[in-house]
């Protein structure tokens, strides 16, 4: 799913101290994102969020982004390789 291909609809917006936060719905994929832009530093990022976490991510995008970085990830190729174990006798 490419979030850039759909016409996003703004569900909520806020601004404070040069930080702009948008909650966007992408109808083509029925996906939600939170977009953050720091106009002072020129930094920006976007997070895909689950519907039940959307408002939490909207109001606390930096904490949500940091939490997502701490979540464990699974390398599928490593998970596919299971060492062979000799049968117990």
KATAJO-V851214 format. One line per field, one symbol per residue. phi: phi as a letter, one per 20 degrees, with the letter a starting at -180 (. if undefined). burial: + if it has 24 or more other C-alpha atoms within 12 Angstrom, else -. A space follows every 10 residues. Layout:
# KATAJO-V851214
phi=???
burial=???
This chain:
# KATAJO-V851214
phi=.dffeeefdf ebbbbblndd ccdcddfgdl ddcddccdff emebbccfcf gfdfffffec fffffffffe ffddegffff edgfdfffd
burial=-------+-- --------++ ++++++---- +++++++--- -----++++- ---+--+++- ++-++----- ---------- ---------
